[in-house]
Amino acid sequence: MTLSRAGAVLRHPISQNAIALYWVQFATFVVPLVTLPYTSRVLGASAFGLVIFAQGFSWVVGLFIDYGFNASATRDIAAARDSDSALSELVARVFGAKVILAAGSLLLAALALVLIPKLRENPELLVLAWVAAVATGFSPGWFFIGIERLRLPALIQLSTRVFAAALTFVLVKDPEDAWIVLALYAAGCVAGALIVNTLLYRRLPARLPRLRGSVQTLKEGWPLFVGTGAIALYTSANVVLLGLFVSSAQVAFFGAAERVVRAVGQLIGPVAAAVLPRISYLQASGEPARARRLAWISVFTLGGIGLAAGSGLAVLAPIVVSIVFGDDFESTVPLLRALAFLIPLIAVATALAGWMLSKRMDKQVQRVVVTAGLVNVVLVVILVPLFGSPGMVVSVLLSEAIVLAGCVLAIRRGDAASDAGSFFGPLPQVRGRAPKAPPRGREAGG
């Protein structure tokens, strides 16, 4: 590839969005990973496990407030990105829905305070986890992904998380400072959300949400919300589910392995999230063949990245654990080696799910992830009391395999019922360049 061609590829909106999303994922998962060698040693396994448990609860509440809008709103924004009026209405409806969800999350926090001993004994961790979840839920990254203008918001999020991580080394000195780790995490989330929302409303005129429109948005997003909640049952909720049955130290060993796997797995997410709006746009523009070819490119690209990353992590697990967590976390090594197999499974499943969302197969996605989530919960209840953390690993791997198999089956059934061509059939020859986006004036912005 020539330098000019490589430059053109890097300047393409998909590439720019993917790079920006890598910044976001770097801020969300890799920057906190930098602090783990310090916090795991300073806090010790028990206090470190409490922090991981509280952050897991925060991610679950954040997914509740997100309500699947990171997929559905991104898709809608991408389709309407040439009209500021339509974008303002969409943003108002989504934010109105999120206000309702944030109020509902207070009930979740109250139930957790009553029912979960680890949070009842450490209420300050619960409050900070809830604040972080609300801030994350109201960060409008979905809007900037949809219009393919994510670079500045991503840089802002990266900056706030780096600043919070730097303060960790200054302020956290012993196990009693576990709450400070979560406080800095929450502060970074709040600061990032405030600044990015300011950018949003410099880009669009503000519009107050209407109750009817917000409720209608919740109804329309229900299938993806159910799917998002089910995804949480075998991803973000794993440490929470595990913590209901085992000690904080065991939570720390499993959570440490899962943190590393999820951080490495973020190599996948930005590419998939950047491709989704373009595939949706091609579908809406009457270019299904181009959309299908792009979807297959994402399958091979993400699958290759996932296989390489998972294999490398499995081989290097002892070195990674020793460097990142120290000798006290030796029990994490076999867990990390097993969980590394998640990465290629997630990679291919993510690419296939992106195609399904672009085809508005929301209910099919919902059925797949609900099945996987319920299977995970059942297996956790059976396996974790018997085997502890290794039982959780088996449960998570089986659940992710169910997701991949379910996506393949759902797409094949869709192929059989559609007259628009088979996703798994031979790729058609597509000549010429991608369709030009409609001319953009001030209405298109960005």
C-alpha positions as CSV (number, residue, x, y, z in Angstrom):
1,M,0.0,0.0,0.0
2,T,1.4,3.4,-1.0
3,L,1.8,6.2,1.5
4,S,-0.9,8.2,-0.2
5,R,-3.3,5.3,-0.1
6,A,-2.5,4.6,3.5
7,G,-3.1,8.3,4.3
8,A,-6.4,8.2,2.5
9,V,-7.5,5.1,4.5
10,L,-6.5,6.8,7.8
11,R,-8.5,9.9,6.8
12,H,-11.6,8.0,6.1
13,P,-14.4,8.7,8.6
14,I,-14.6,5.0,9.6
15,S,-10.8,5.0,10.4
16,Q,-11.1,8.3,12.2
17,N,-14.0,7.1,14.3
18,A,-12.2,3.8,15.1
19,I,-9.1,5.7,16.2
20,A,-11.2,8.0,18.4
21,L,-13.0,5.0,19.9
22,Y,-9.7,3.4,20.7
23,W,-8.9,6.5,22.7
24,V,-12.3,6.1,24.5
25,Q,-11.6,2.4,25.3
26,F,-8.0,3.3,26.3
27,A,-9.5,5.8,28.7
28,T,-12.1,3.4,30.0
29,F,-10.1,0.2,30.4
30,V,-6.4,0.6,29.8
31,V,-5.7,3.8,31.8
32,P,-7.3,2.1,35.0
33,L,-5.2,-0.9,34.2
34,V,-2.1,1.2,34.6
35,T,-3.0,1.8,38.2
36,L,-3.7,-1.9,39.0
37,P,0.0,-2.8,39.8
38,Y,-0.1,0.0,42.4
39,T,-3.7,-0.4,43.8
40,S,-3.6,-4.2,43.9
41,R,-0.4,-4.1,46.1
42,V,-1.4,-1.1,48.2
43,L,-4.9,-2.2,48.9
44,G,-4.3,-6.0,49.2
45,A,-6.6,-8.6,47.8
46,S,-9.6,-8.1,50.1
47,A,-9.9,-4.3,49.7
48,F,-9.0,-4.5,46.0
49,G,-11.8,-7.1,45.6
50,L,-14.3,-4.6,47.2
51,V,-13.3,-1.9,44.7
52,I,-13.7,-4.3,41.8
53,F,-17.1,-5.4,43.1
54,A,-18.3,-1.8,43.5
55,Q,-17.1,-0.9,40.0
56,G,-18.8,-4.0,38.6
57,F,-22.1,-2.8,40.3
58,S,-21.4,0.7,38.7
59,W,-21.1,-0.8,35.3
60,V,-24.3,-2.8,35.7
61,V,-26.2,0.4,36.7
62,G,-24.6,2.3,33.9
63,L,-25.8,-0.3,31.4
64,F,-29.3,0.1,32.8
65,I,-29.2,3.9,32.2
66,D,-27.6,3.4,28.8
67,Y,-30.7,1.3,27.9
68,G,-29.0,0.1,24.7
69,F,-28.9,3.6,23.3
70,N,-25.2,3.2,22.4
71,A,-26.5,1.0,19.6
72,S,-30.0,2.2,18.8
73,A,-29.4,5.9,19.2
74,T,-26.1,5.7,17.3
75,R,-28.0,4.0,14.4
76,D,-30.7,6.6,14.4
77,I,-28.2,9.5,14.7
78,A,-26.3,8.1,11.7
79,A,-29.5,7.9,9.6
80,A,-30.5,11.5,10.5
81,R,-27.1,13.2,10.6
82,D,-27.9,15.6,7.7
83,S,-30.7,17.4,9.7
84,D,-29.9,19.4,12.8
85,S,-33.7,19.6,13.6
86,A,-34.0,15.8,13.5
87,L,-30.8,15.4,15.6
88,S,-32.0,17.8,18.2
89,E,-35.3,15.9,18.6
90,L,-33.5,12.6,18.9
91,V,-31.1,13.9,21.5
92,A,-33.9,15.4,23.6
93,R,-35.9,12.1,23.5
94,V,-32.9,10.1,24.5
95,F,-31.9,12.4,27.3
96,G,-35.5,12.5,28.6
97,A,-35.5,8.7,28.6
98,K,-32.2,8.7,30.5
99,V,-33.6,11.0,33.2
100,I,-36.4,8.5,33.8
101,L,-33.8,5.6,33.9
102,A,-31.5,7.5,36.3
103,A,-34.5,7.9,38.7
104,G,-35.2,4.2,38.4
105,S,-31.5,3.4,39.2
106,L,-32.0,4.9,42.6
107,L,-34.3,2.0,43.4
108,L,-31.6,-0.4,42.2
109,A,-29.1,1.3,44.5
110,A,-31.5,1.1,47.5
111,L,-32.1,-2.6,46.9
112,A,-28.4,-3.2,46.6
113,L,-27.8,-1.5,50.0
114,V,-30.4,-3.7,51.6
115,L,-29.6,-7.0,49.9
116,I,-25.8,-7.1,49.2
117,P,-23.7,-7.3,52.4
118,K,-20.5,-6.0,50.7
119,L,-22.2,-2.8,49.8
120,R,-24.3,-2.6,53.0
121,E,-21.0,-2.6,55.0
122,N,-19.4,0.0,52.6
123,P,-22.2,2.4,51.7
124,E,-19.7,5.0,50.5
125,L,-18.6,2.7,47.8
126,L,-22.3,2.3,46.7
127,V,-22.8,6.0,46.5
128,L,-19.7,6.6,44.4
129,A,-20.5,3.7,42.2
130,W,-24.0,5.1,41.5
131,V,-22.6,8.6,40.7
132,A,-20.1,7.1,38.3
133,A,-22.9,5.1,36.6
134,V,-25.2,8.1,36.1
135,A,-22.3,10.2,34.7
136,T,-21.4,7.4,32.3
137,G,-25.0,7.0,31.3
138,F,-25.4,10.7,30.4
139,S,-22.2,10.9,28.4
140,P,-23.4,11.4,24.7
141,G,-20.7,9.4,23.0
142,W,-23.4,7.7,20.9
143,F,-24.2,11.1,19.3
144,F,-20.6,11.7,18.2
145,I,-20.2,8.1,17.0
146,G,-23.3,8.5,14.9
147,I,-22.1,11.7,13.1
148,E,-18.6,10.2,12.9
149,R,-17.0,13.1,14.8
150,L,-15.7,11.5,17.9
151,R,-12.0,12.6,18.0
152,L,-12.4,15.6,20.4
153,P,-14.9,13.9,22.8
154,A,-12.6,10.9,22.9
155,L,-9.6,13.1,23.7
156,I,-11.5,14.8,26.5
157,Q,-12.5,11.5,28.1
158,L,-9.0,10.2,27.8
159,S,-7.6,13.4,29.5
160,T,-10.1,13.2,32.4
161,R,-9.3,9.5,33.1
162,V,-5.6,10.0,32.9
163,F,-5.8,12.9,35.4
164,A,-7.9,10.7,37.8
165,A,-5.4,7.8,37.4
166,A,-2.4,10.1,38.1
167,L,-4.1,11.2,41.3
168,T,-4.5,7.6,42.4
169,F,-0.7,7.3,42.9
170,V,-0.7,10.5,45.0
171,L,-3.8,9.9,47.2
172,V,-4.1,6.1,47.7
173,K,-1.7,4.9,50.4
174,D,-3.3,1.9,52.3
175,P,-6.3,-0.4,52.3
176,E,-8.4,2.3,54.1
177,D,-8.2,4.4,50.9
178,A,-10.2,2.0,48.8
179,W,-13.0,4.6,48.6
180,I,-10.6,7.1,47.1
181,V,-10.0,4.8,44.1
182,L,-13.7,4.8,43.4
183,A,-14.0,8.5,44.1
184,L,-11.4,9.3,41.5
185,Y,-13.1,7.0,39.0
186,A,-16.4,8.8,39.6
187,A,-14.9,12.2,39.4
188,G,-13.3,11.3,36.0
189,C,-16.7,10.1,34.7
190,V,-18.5,13.3,35.9
191,A,-15.9,15.7,34.4
192,G,-15.9,13.9,31.1
193,A,-19.7,13.8,30.8
194,L,-20.0,17.5,31.6
195,I,-17.4,18.6,29.0
196,V,-18.7,16.3,26.3
197,N,-22.3,17.5,26.9
198,T,-21.1,21.0,26.5
199,L,-19.6,20.1,23.1
200,L,-22.9,18.5,22.1
201,Y,-25.0,21.6,22.8
202,R,-22.5,23.8,21.0
203,R,-23.1,21.6,18.0
204,L,-26.9,21.5,18.3
205,P,-29.6,23.8,19.7
206,A,-30.9,22.6,23.1
207,R,-34.4,21.2,23.2
208,L,-36.3,20.2,26.3
209,P,-37.5,16.6,26.3
210,R,-41.2,15.9,26.4
211,L,-42.5,13.1,28.6
212,R,-44.5,11.5,25.8
213,G,-41.5,11.4,23.5
214,S,-39.2,10.1,26.2
215,V,-41.6,7.3,27.1
216,Q,-42.0,6.4,23.4
217,T,-38.2,6.2,23.1
218,L,-38.1,3.8,26.0
219,K,-40.8,1.7,24.4
220,E,-38.9,1.6,21.1
221,G,-35.6,0.8,22.8
222,W,-37.1,-2.0,24.9
223,P,-35.8,-4.9,22.8
224,L,-32.2,-3.6,22.9
225,F,-32.5,-2.7,26.6
226,V,-33.5,-6.3,27.3
227,G,-30.6,-7.4,25.2
228,T,-28.2,-5.0,27.0
229,G,-29.4,-6.2,30.4
230,A,-28.8,-9.8,29.3
231,I,-25.3,-8.9,28.1
232,A,-24.6,-7.5,31.5
233,L,-25.5,-10.9,33.0
234,Y,-22.5,-12.5,31.4
235,T,-20.1,-9.5,31.3
236,S,-20.3,-6.5,33.7
237,A,-22.3,-8.4,36.3
238,N,-19.8,-11.3,36.6
239,V,-17.9,-9.9,39.5
240,V,-21.2,-8.9,41.2
241,L,-22.6,-12.4,40.7
242,L,-19.4,-14.0,41.9
243,G,-19.3,-11.7,45.0
244,L,-22.6,-13.0,46.1
245,F,-21.1,-16.5,46.7
246,V,-17.3,-16.0,47.5
247,S,-15.0,-13.9,49.5
248,S,-13.6,-10.5,48.4
249,A,-10.2,-12.1,47.8
250,Q,-11.6,-14.6,45.3
251,V,-13.5,-11.7,43.6
252,A,-10.1,-10.0,43.3
253,F,-8.4,-13.0,41.7
254,F,-11.2,-13.4,39.1
255,G,-11.8,-9.7,38.7
256,A,-8.1,-9.1,38.0
257,A,-8.1,-11.7,35.2
258,E,-11.3,-10.3,33.7
259,R,-10.0,-6.8,33.8
260,V,-7.0,-7.8,31.7
261,V,-9.1,-9.7,29.3
262,R,-11.6,-6.9,28.9
263,A,-8.8,-4.4,28.4
264,V,-7.3,-6.5,25.7
265,G,-10.7,-7.2,24.2
266,Q,-11.2,-3.4,23.7
267,L,-9.0,-3.8,20.7
268,I,-12.2,-5.1,19.1
269,G,-14.9,-2.7,20.2
270,P,-13.8,0.5,18.5
271,V,-13.6,-1.1,15.1
272,A,-17.1,-2.6,15.4
273,A,-18.6,0.6,16.8
274,A,-17.0,2.6,14.0
275,V,-18.3,0.3,11.3
276,L,-21.9,0.1,12.6
277,P,-23.0,3.6,11.6
278,R,-21.4,3.3,8.1
279,I,-23.1,-0.1,7.5
280,S,-26.4,1.4,8.7
281,Y,-25.9,4.4,6.4
282,L,-25.2,2.1,3.4
283,Q,-28.3,0.1,4.2
284,A,-30.4,3.2,4.4
285,S,-28.9,4.5,1.2
286,G,-29.9,1.5,-0.9
287,E,-26.5,-0.1,-1.0
288,P,-27.0,-3.5,0.6
289,A,-24.2,-5.2,-1.3
290,R,-21.6,-2.6,-0.1
291,A,-23.0,-2.9,3.4
292,R,-22.5,-6.7,3.3
293,R,-19.0,-6.5,2.0
294,L,-18.1,-4.1,4.8
295,A,-19.7,-6.4,7.3
296,W,-17.6,-9.3,6.1
297,I,-14.4,-7.2,6.2
298,S,-15.2,-6.5,9.9
299,V,-15.8,-10.2,10.6
300,F,-12.3,-11.1,9.2
301,T,-10.6,-8.1,10.7
302,L,-12.1,-8.5,14.2
303,G,-11.7,-12.3,14.2
304,G,-8.0,-12.0,13.3
305,I,-7.4,-9.4,15.9
306,G,-9.2,-11.4,18.5
307,L,-7.4,-14.7,17.8
308,A,-4.0,-13.0,17.9
309,A,-4.8,-11.1,21.1
310,G,-6.3,-14.1,22.9
311,S,-3.4,-16.4,21.9
312,G,-0.8,-13.9,23.0
313,L,-2.5,-13.3,26.3
314,A,-2.8,-17.0,27.1
315,V,0.9,-17.5,26.5
316,L,2.0,-14.5,28.5
317,A,-0.5,-14.9,31.4
318,P,2.2,-15.6,34.1
319,I,4.3,-12.6,33.0
320,V,1.3,-10.3,32.8
321,V,0.0,-11.3,36.3
322,S,3.4,-11.0,37.9
323,I,4.0,-7.5,36.4
324,V,0.5,-6.1,36.9
325,F,-0.7,-7.6,40.1
326,G,2.3,-9.2,41.9
327,D,3.1,-12.5,43.4
328,D,0.1,-12.5,45.7
329,F,-2.2,-12.9,42.7
330,E,-0.7,-16.2,41.5
331,S,-4.2,-17.7,41.6
332,T,-5.1,-15.3,38.8
333,V,-2.8,-17.0,36.2
334,P,-5.0,-20.1,35.3
335,L,-8.1,-17.9,35.3
336,L,-6.5,-15.5,32.9
337,R,-5.3,-18.3,30.6
338,A,-8.8,-19.7,30.3
339,L,-10.6,-16.3,30.0
340,A,-8.2,-15.4,27.1
341,F,-10.4,-17.7,24.9
342,L,-13.2,-15.1,25.3
343,I,-11.4,-12.6,23.1
344,P,-11.8,-14.4,19.7
345,L,-15.4,-15.5,20.6
346,I,-16.4,-11.9,21.4
347,A,-14.6,-10.6,18.3
348,V,-16.6,-12.6,15.8
349,A,-19.9,-12.4,17.7
350,T,-19.5,-8.6,17.9
351,A,-19.0,-8.3,14.1
352,L,-22.1,-10.5,13.4
353,A,-24.2,-8.7,15.9
354,G,-23.3,-5.4,14.2
355,W,-24.7,-6.7,10.9
356,M,-27.9,-7.8,12.7
357,L,-28.3,-4.4,14.2
358,S,-27.8,-2.7,10.9
359,K,-30.6,-4.9,9.5
360,R,-32.7,-4.0,12.5
361,M,-32.8,-7.5,13.7
362,D,-33.1,-6.2,17.3
363,K,-35.5,-8.9,18.5
364,Q,-33.2,-11.6,17.2
365,V,-30.2,-10.0,19.0
366,Q,-32.3,-9.8,22.1
367,R,-33.2,-13.5,22.0
368,V,-29.6,-14.5,21.6
369,V,-28.2,-12.4,24.5
370,V,-31.1,-13.1,26.8
371,T,-30.5,-16.9,26.3
372,A,-26.8,-16.4,27.0
373,G,-27.4,-14.2,30.1
374,L,-29.9,-16.6,31.6
375,V,-27.6,-19.6,31.0
376,N,-24.8,-17.7,32.7
377,V,-26.9,-17.0,35.8
378,V,-28.0,-20.6,36.0
379,L,-24.5,-21.9,35.6
380,V,-23.1,-19.5,38.2
381,V,-25.7,-20.6,40.8
382,I,-24.6,-24.3,40.1
383,L,-20.9,-24.0,39.5
384,V,-19.6,-21.2,41.7
385,P,-20.7,-22.7,45.0
386,L,-19.0,-26.0,43.9
387,F,-15.8,-24.7,42.3
388,G,-15.5,-21.0,43.1
389,S,-13.8,-18.7,40.5
390,P,-13.0,-21.6,38.0
391,G,-16.8,-22.3,37.9
392,M,-17.4,-18.7,36.9
393,V,-14.8,-19.0,34.1
394,V,-16.6,-22.0,32.7
395,S,-19.9,-20.3,32.9
396,V,-18.7,-17.2,31.1
397,L,-17.0,-19.1,28.3
398,L,-20.1,-21.2,27.6
399,S,-22.3,-18.1,27.6
400,E,-20.1,-16.3,25.1
401,A,-20.1,-19.4,22.8
402,I,-23.9,-19.4,22.9
403,V,-23.9,-15.8,21.7
404,L,-21.7,-16.6,18.7
405,A,-23.7,-19.7,17.8
406,G,-26.9,-17.8,18.2
407,C,-25.8,-15.0,15.9
408,V,-24.9,-17.4,13.2
409,L,-28.2,-19.3,13.4
410,A,-30.2,-16.0,13.5
411,I,-28.5,-14.6,10.4
412,R,-28.9,-17.9,8.5
413,R,-32.6,-17.9,9.3
414,G,-32.8,-14.2,8.2
415,D,-31.0,-15.2,4.9
416,A,-33.6,-17.9,4.3
417,A,-36.5,-15.5,4.8
418,S,-35.1,-12.6,2.8
419,D,-35.1,-11.9,-0.9
420,A,-32.3,-9.4,-0.6
421,G,-29.5,-11.9,-0.8
422,S,-27.7,-14.2,1.6
423,F,-25.1,-12.9,4.1
424,F,-23.3,-16.3,4.1
425,G,-23.5,-16.8,0.4
426,P,-20.9,-15.7,-2.2
427,L,-20.0,-12.0,-2.1
428,P,-21.2,-10.1,-5.2
429,Q,-18.7,-8.1,-7.2
430,V,-19.1,-4.4,-6.3
431,R,-17.5,-1.9,-8.6
432,G,-17.0,1.8,-8.2
433,R,-16.6,3.9,-5.2
434,A,-18.8,4.1,-2.1
435,P,-21.8,6.3,-2.6
436,K,-21.3,10.0,-1.9
437,A,-23.0,11.4,1.1
438,P,-25.6,14.0,0.3
439,P,-24.3,17.5,0.2
440,R,-23.9,19.1,3.6
441,G,-24.6,22.6,4.4
442,R,-24.9,24.2,7.8
443,E,-27.6,21.7,8.6
444,A,-25.1,18.8,8.4
445,G,-22.7,20.5,10.7
446,G,-19.4,18.9,12.0
